[in-house]
Amino acid sequence: MKSTLGPGEAAQEVASREPRRWVDGRLVVLLVVIALGTRGMVGGSLDPVALRTWTTVFVAIVAQALPFLALGVLVSGAITALVSPLVLERALPRSAVLAVPGAALAGAALPGCECASVPIAGRLTARGVQPAAAVAFMLAAPAVNPIVLVATAVAFPGQPQMVLARFLGSLFTSITVGLVWSRIGGEAWVERVRQRLTGDGGPRWPAFSSAARHDLWDAGGWLVVGAAAAATLQVVVPRSLVLAVADHPALSVLALAGLAVLLAICSEADAFVAASLREFSLTARLVFLVVGPAVDVKLIAMQSGMFGRRFAARFAPLTFVVAVAWALVVGRVLL
């Protein structure tokens, strides 16, 4: 059957395939590097217990994330098929000062984790939403939704101030990062996702299935890379090293902030991990809960795959600093 695409459309289709081939190749290389590195450790310093720990952490991260990742790609596919850019433009104010808080509050209604929010943010950006509002949604959705807050209440019984502190710390973080990004986040840093994800219209079901498959492939691949890195780091870094600094306020905050980045625990489960770290103060554990859903090794990998390395290299440090700062401020007032 002869192709019905015009010359320009055919060129766009061929060009759109190149980024995926490049991502696929890079993904294979990263997986090979991780496999070789872990093989060396297994053959040398790692004993069978450590190997089982690595496997358990890796499988747990992927298993926790996959249902919410599936939810995210379904929502992103629905956005592509059903929501026009005009609707999105009307839903959010043109001013970033108003659009960013609105997007952050909208994220509270989605019961998903950070793995789901990345493809949704990418799809929103591709459909014309301001990048600042999209990243505010991406940070708020996994941290302030009802499921996460209920899990936090269960993990910290009799401490409702911890639930309120997590909600406020994460909400202020998402709004602050969004507003700062509206000033420093150039359009070129998100142009990649717009070129890759912008739909061309057509029947709704093919558009939905194509977008969902595309997002599941990209986000799922980077989820595997991030989960492998997080499992490796958790095995290599001794727990005793973290516990040794628990009695020092400044060091304990930095330790749990770094631990949140390295462990990459799903936001629906991280409250139970934080509750088990009884040697640390509530404020230090709040830092763990605010930083984790905003920036970790898994998220950095997924954001690199979705938005590009330049985006992740600037966005992750900004988010980390803002999250730690707001957690300390809220913790000082409420805890």
C-alpha positions as CSV (number, residue, x, y, z in Angstrom):
1,M,0.0,0.0,0.0
2,K,1.4,3.4,-1.0
3,S,2.0,5.9,1.8
4,T,-0.5,8.8,2.1
5,L,1.9,11.0,3.9
6,G,3.2,14.1,2.2
7,P,6.9,14.8,1.9
8,G,6.9,17.1,4.9
9,E,4.9,14.6,7.0
10,A,7.1,11.7,6.0
11,A,10.2,13.7,7.0
12,Q,8.7,14.5,10.3
13,E,7.8,10.8,10.9
14,V,11.4,9.7,10.1
15,A,12.8,12.4,12.3
16,S,10.5,11.4,15.1
17,R,11.9,7.9,15.1
18,E,15.5,9.0,15.6
19,P,15.2,10.2,19.2
20,R,13.6,6.9,20.2
21,R,16.4,4.9,18.5
22,W,19.0,7.1,20.3
23,V,17.2,6.6,23.7
24,D,16.9,2.9,23.1
25,G,20.6,2.7,22.4
26,R,21.5,4.7,25.4
27,L,19.2,2.7,27.6
28,V,20.9,-0.6,26.5
29,V,24.3,0.9,27.2
30,L,23.3,2.0,30.7
31,L,21.8,-1.3,31.5
32,V,25.0,-3.1,30.3
33,V,27.1,-0.8,32.5
34,I,24.9,-1.4,35.5
35,A,25.0,-5.2,34.8
36,L,28.8,-5.2,34.5
37,G,29.2,-3.1,37.7
38,T,26.9,-5.2,39.8
39,R,28.6,-8.4,38.4
40,G,31.9,-7.1,39.7
41,M,30.5,-6.3,43.1
42,V,28.8,-9.6,43.3
43,G,31.9,-11.5,42.4
44,G,33.9,-9.5,45.0
45,S,32.6,-7.5,47.9
46,L,28.9,-8.4,47.8
47,D,27.7,-11.6,49.6
48,P,24.5,-13.5,48.8
49,V,22.6,-11.5,51.4
50,A,23.6,-8.2,49.8
51,L,22.6,-9.6,46.4
52,R,19.2,-10.6,47.7
53,T,18.9,-7.1,49.2
54,W,19.7,-5.5,45.8
55,T,17.2,-7.7,44.1
56,T,14.5,-7.0,46.7
57,V,15.0,-3.2,46.5
58,F,15.0,-3.2,42.7
59,V,11.9,-5.3,42.4
60,A,10.1,-3.3,45.2
61,I,10.7,0.0,43.5
62,V,9.6,-1.2,40.1
63,A,6.6,-3.1,41.5
64,Q,5.5,0.0,43.6
65,A,5.9,2.3,40.6
66,L,4.4,0.3,37.7
67,P,0.7,0.7,38.7
68,F,1.0,4.4,39.1
69,L,3.2,4.6,35.9
70,A,0.4,2.8,34.1
71,L,-2.1,5.3,35.5
72,G,0.1,8.2,34.4
73,V,0.4,7.0,30.8
74,L,-3.3,6.4,30.6
75,V,-4.0,10.0,31.8
76,S,-1.4,11.4,29.4
77,G,-2.9,9.4,26.5
78,A,-6.3,10.7,27.4
79,I,-4.9,14.3,27.4
80,T,-3.6,13.8,23.9
81,A,-6.8,12.2,22.6
82,L,-9.4,14.3,24.3
83,V,-8.0,17.6,25.5
84,S,-7.2,20.3,23.0
85,P,-4.6,23.0,23.6
86,L,-7.4,25.6,23.6
87,V,-9.0,23.9,26.6
88,L,-5.8,23.8,28.5
89,E,-5.1,27.4,27.7
90,R,-8.5,28.4,29.1
91,A,-8.2,26.2,32.2
92,L,-5.0,27.9,33.4
93,P,-4.4,31.6,33.6
94,R,-1.9,33.1,31.3
95,S,0.0,34.7,34.2
96,A,2.5,32.3,35.7
97,V,1.9,33.8,39.1
98,L,-1.7,32.4,38.9
99,A,-1.1,29.4,36.7
100,V,1.6,27.8,38.8
101,P,-0.4,27.7,42.1
102,G,-3.5,26.5,40.2
103,A,-1.5,23.6,38.6
104,A,0.0,22.7,42.0
105,L,-3.4,22.5,43.6
106,A,-4.7,20.5,40.6
107,G,-2.0,17.9,41.3
108,A,-3.5,17.2,44.7
109,A,-6.5,15.6,42.9
110,L,-4.4,12.9,41.2
111,P,-3.8,9.7,43.3
112,G,-0.5,8.8,41.8
113,C,3.2,8.8,42.5
114,E,6.2,10.6,40.9
115,C,6.5,8.0,38.2
116,A,3.0,8.9,36.9
117,S,3.5,12.7,37.1
118,V,6.6,12.8,34.8
119,P,4.8,11.6,31.6
120,I,1.7,13.6,32.4
121,A,3.9,16.8,32.8
122,G,5.6,16.0,29.5
123,R,2.2,15.6,27.8
124,L,0.8,18.8,29.3
125,T,3.9,20.7,28.1
126,A,3.5,19.2,24.6
127,R,-0.1,20.3,24.5
128,G,0.7,23.9,25.2
129,V,0.6,24.3,29.0
130,Q,3.3,26.7,30.4
131,P,6.4,24.7,31.4
132,A,6.4,26.4,34.8
133,A,2.8,25.2,35.5
134,A,3.6,21.7,34.2
135,V,6.6,21.3,36.5
136,A,4.6,22.6,39.5
137,F,2.0,19.9,38.7
138,M,4.7,17.3,38.4
139,L,6.1,18.1,41.8
140,A,2.7,18.5,43.6
141,A,0.9,15.4,42.3
142,P,3.0,12.7,44.0
143,A,3.3,14.6,47.3
144,V,0.0,16.2,48.3
145,N,-2.6,13.8,46.9
146,P,-5.1,12.1,49.3
147,I,-3.5,8.6,49.2
148,V,-0.1,10.0,50.2
149,L,-1.5,12.0,53.0
150,V,-3.6,9.1,54.3
151,A,-0.5,6.9,54.2
152,T,1.4,9.5,56.2
153,A,-1.3,9.7,58.8
154,V,-1.2,5.9,59.2
155,A,2.6,5.9,59.4
156,F,2.6,8.6,62.1
157,P,-0.4,7.8,64.3
158,G,-1.4,10.5,66.7
159,Q,0.7,13.1,64.9
160,P,-1.6,15.1,62.6
161,Q,1.0,17.9,62.5
162,M,3.2,15.6,60.4
163,V,0.6,15.2,57.8
164,L,0.0,19.0,57.6
165,A,3.7,19.7,57.5
166,R,4.2,17.3,54.6
167,F,1.3,18.8,52.7
168,L,2.5,22.4,53.2
169,G,6.2,21.7,52.6
170,S,5.5,19.8,49.4
171,L,2.9,22.4,48.1
172,F,5.2,25.3,48.8
173,T,8.0,23.5,47.1
174,S,6.1,22.9,44.0
175,I,4.8,26.5,43.8
176,T,8.2,28.0,44.5
177,V,10.0,25.8,41.9
178,G,7.3,26.6,39.4
179,L,7.6,30.3,39.9
180,V,11.4,30.2,39.8
181,W,11.3,28.1,36.6
182,S,9.0,30.6,35.0
183,R,11.9,33.0,35.3
184,I,15.0,30.9,34.5
185,G,13.5,27.9,32.6
186,G,14.1,28.7,28.9
187,E,11.7,27.3,26.4
188,A,14.6,25.5,24.6
189,W,15.0,23.2,27.7
190,V,11.5,21.7,27.1
191,E,11.5,22.0,23.3
192,R,12.6,18.4,23.0
193,V,9.4,17.1,24.6
194,R,7.2,19.3,22.5
195,Q,8.9,18.0,19.3
196,R,8.6,14.4,20.4
197,L,5.1,14.4,21.9
198,T,3.0,16.9,19.9
199,G,0.2,15.0,18.3
200,D,-1.1,15.7,14.8
201,G,-4.8,15.1,15.4
202,G,-6.8,12.2,13.9
203,P,-9.1,9.6,15.4
204,R,-9.1,9.6,19.2
205,W,-8.5,5.9,19.9
206,P,-5.3,5.7,17.8
207,A,-4.1,8.9,19.2
208,F,-4.7,7.6,22.8
209,S,-3.1,4.2,22.3
210,S,-0.1,5.7,20.4
211,A,0.6,8.3,23.1
212,A,0.1,5.8,25.9
213,R,2.5,3.2,24.3
214,H,5.1,5.9,23.7
215,D,5.1,7.2,27.2
216,L,5.1,3.8,28.8
217,W,8.1,2.8,26.7
218,D,10.1,5.9,27.5
219,A,9.2,6.4,31.1
220,G,9.3,2.6,31.8
221,G,12.8,2.3,30.4
222,W,14.1,5.1,32.6
223,L,12.3,3.7,35.6
224,V,14.3,0.5,35.2
225,V,17.5,2.4,35.0
226,G,16.7,4.6,38.0
227,A,15.5,1.6,40.1
228,A,18.7,-0.3,39.4
229,A,20.8,2.7,40.4
230,A,18.8,3.2,43.6
231,A,19.2,-0.5,44.5
232,T,22.9,-0.4,43.9
233,L,23.4,2.8,46.0
234,Q,21.3,1.4,48.9
235,V,23.5,-1.8,49.1
236,V,26.8,0.1,48.8
237,V,26.1,2.9,51.3
238,P,26.1,1.3,54.8
239,R,23.2,2.1,57.1
240,S,25.5,2.7,60.0
241,L,27.0,5.7,58.3
242,V,23.6,7.4,58.2
243,L,22.7,6.5,61.8
244,A,26.1,7.9,63.0
245,V,25.0,11.5,62.2
246,A,21.5,11.2,63.6
247,D,22.4,13.2,66.7
248,H,23.7,16.2,64.7
249,P,20.8,18.4,63.5
250,A,22.5,19.8,60.4
251,L,24.1,16.5,59.4
252,S,20.9,14.5,60.0
253,V,19.0,16.8,57.7
254,L,21.6,16.5,55.0
255,A,21.8,12.7,55.5
256,L,18.1,12.1,55.2
257,A,17.8,14.5,52.2
258,G,20.6,12.6,50.5
259,L,19.0,9.3,51.5
260,A,15.7,10.3,50.0
261,V,17.4,11.0,46.7
262,L,19.3,7.7,46.7
263,L,16.5,5.4,47.9
264,A,13.9,6.6,45.3
265,I,11.0,5.1,47.3
266,C,7.5,5.6,45.9
267,S,5.7,8.4,47.6
268,E,2.9,6.1,48.7
269,A,5.4,4.0,50.8
270,D,8.1,6.5,51.9
271,A,6.2,7.6,55.0
272,F,6.6,4.1,56.5
273,V,10.3,4.2,55.9
274,A,10.5,7.7,57.5
275,A,8.5,6.5,60.5
276,S,11.0,3.7,61.1
277,L,13.9,6.1,61.3
278,R,13.2,6.9,65.0
279,E,16.7,8.0,65.7
280,F,16.2,11.1,63.6
281,S,14.1,14.2,64.6
282,L,10.7,14.8,63.1
283,T,12.1,17.8,61.1
284,A,14.8,15.6,59.6
285,R,12.2,13.0,58.6
286,L,10.0,15.7,57.1
287,V,12.9,16.7,54.9
288,F,13.1,13.0,53.8
289,L,9.3,13.1,52.9
290,V,9.4,16.4,51.1
291,V,12.6,15.8,49.1
292,G,11.8,12.2,48.1
293,P,8.8,12.8,45.8
294,A,10.4,15.9,44.3
295,V,13.9,14.6,43.4
296,D,15.6,11.2,43.4
297,V,17.8,9.1,41.2
298,K,14.8,7.5,39.5
299,L,13.1,10.8,38.8
300,I,16.3,12.4,37.5
301,A,16.6,9.4,35.1
302,M,13.0,9.7,33.9
303,Q,13.2,13.5,33.5
304,S,16.4,13.1,31.5
305,G,14.6,10.7,29.2
306,M,11.5,12.9,28.9
307,F,12.8,16.4,28.8
308,G,16.5,16.0,28.2
309,R,19.7,16.1,30.2
310,R,20.0,19.9,30.1
311,F,16.6,20.1,31.8
312,A,17.4,17.6,34.5
313,A,20.9,19.1,35.2
314,R,19.3,22.4,36.2
315,F,15.9,21.3,37.5
316,A,17.1,18.6,40.0
317,P,19.5,20.9,42.0
318,L,16.9,23.7,42.1
319,T,14.2,21.4,43.4
320,F,16.5,19.8,46.0
321,V,17.5,23.1,47.5
322,V,13.9,24.5,47.6
323,A,12.5,21.2,49.0
324,V,15.1,21.2,51.9
325,A,14.5,24.9,52.6
326,W,10.7,24.6,52.8
327,A,10.8,21.4,54.9
328,L,13.1,23.1,57.4
329,V,10.8,26.2,57.6
330,V,7.6,24.2,57.9
331,G,9.2,21.8,60.4
332,R,10.4,24.7,62.6
333,V,6.9,26.1,62.7
334,L,4.8,23.0,63.1
335,L,7.1,20.3,64.6
